[in-house]
Amino acid sequence: LKRHDLWTIKKSFLCFYLAFNQDELVGCIGLRKIDNESSLLSRFYVKKTERRKGIGEKLYQKVIEYARKHKFKDIYLGVDEVSKSGIGFYEKHGFKKTSEGKFISEDDDFTYLKNLEF
């Protein structure tokens, strides 16, 4: 990552986690603040060759831990319809589709929401 990228991450995200396999970056996830009770899961990626190895689960759990610690009640995310494996992961982890259409970016087809229980 370049210095500019790190500055953008620091400015834009409440937390941002990276996963490495030795020296190779293989995954990332971030959380942004919407308001005092709601947050936005963002930039959740795991390299295709590294999927189904528990990396996404570990990244996801770190963000959930952060959100709970900071008392966020809701986590939103935007998903495009071609992300079938992503949608399956989110639904398995308690996210529910709340609407169709753009929420976060022009690339999103659906908005998902997870209510955090304390």
Solvent accessible surface area in square Angstrom, and as a share of the most:
residue,aa,sasa,rsa
1,L,117,0.58
2,K,152,0.64
3,R,210,0.77
4,H,134,0.60
5,D,54,0.28
6,L,91,0.45
7,W,141,0.50
8,T,58,0.34
9,I,34,0.17
10,K,153,0.65
11,K,144,0.61
12,S,41,0.26
13,F,24,0.10
14,L,65,0.32
15,C,14,0.08
16,F,47,0.19
17,Y,59,0.22
18,L,62,0.31
19,A,18,0.14
20,F,117,0.49
21,N,67,0.35
22,Q,169,0.75
23,D,143,0.74
24,E,75,0.34
25,L,75,0.37
26,V,5,0.03
27,G,4,0.04
28,C,20,0.12
29,I,0,0.00
30,G,0,0.00
31,L,0,0.00
32,R,68,0.25
33,K,108,0.46
34,I,78,0.40
35,D,71,0.37
36,N,121,0.62
37,E,86,0.39
38,S,12,0.08
39,S,0,0.00
40,L,19,0.09
41,L,7,0.03
42,S,16,0.10
43,R,127,0.46
44,F,36,0.15
45,Y,125,0.47
46,V,16,0.09
47,K,89,0.38
48,K,159,0.67
49,T,96,0.56
50,E,17,0.08
51,R,107,0.39
52,R,229,0.84
53,K,125,0.53
54,G,32,0.31
55,I,30,0.15
56,G,13,0.13
57,E,59,0.27
58,K,149,0.63
59,L,9,0.04
60,Y,4,0.02
61,Q,81,0.36
62,K,89,0.38
63,V,0,0.00
64,I,6,0.03
65,E,105,0.47
66,Y,44,0.17
67,A,0,0.00
68,R,93,0.34
69,K,152,0.64
70,H,85,0.38
71,K,141,0.60
72,F,10,0.04
73,K,102,0.43
74,D,26,0.14
75,I,0,0.00
76,Y,51,0.20
77,L,4,0.02
78,G,22,0.21
79,V,7,0.04
80,D,48,0.25
81,E,92,0.41
82,V,125,0.72
83,S,37,0.24
84,K,149,0.63
85,S,71,0.45
86,G,17,0.16
87,I,25,0.13
88,G,39,0.37
89,F,45,0.19
90,Y,23,0.09
91,E,89,0.40
92,K,156,0.66
93,H,25,0.11
94,G,34,0.33
95,F,2,0.01
96,K,139,0.59
97,K,97,0.41
98,T,69,0.40
99,S,53,0.34
100,E,130,0.58
101,G,31,0.30
102,K,111,0.47
103,F,95,0.40
104,I,74,0.37
105,S,49,0.31
106,E,140,0.63
107,D,106,0.55
108,D,13,0.06
109,D,41,0.21
110,F,31,0.13
111,T,5,0.03
112,Y,3,0.01
113,L,33,0.17
114,K,29,0.12
115,N,94,0.48
116,L,10,0.05
117,E,141,0.63
118,F,144,0.60
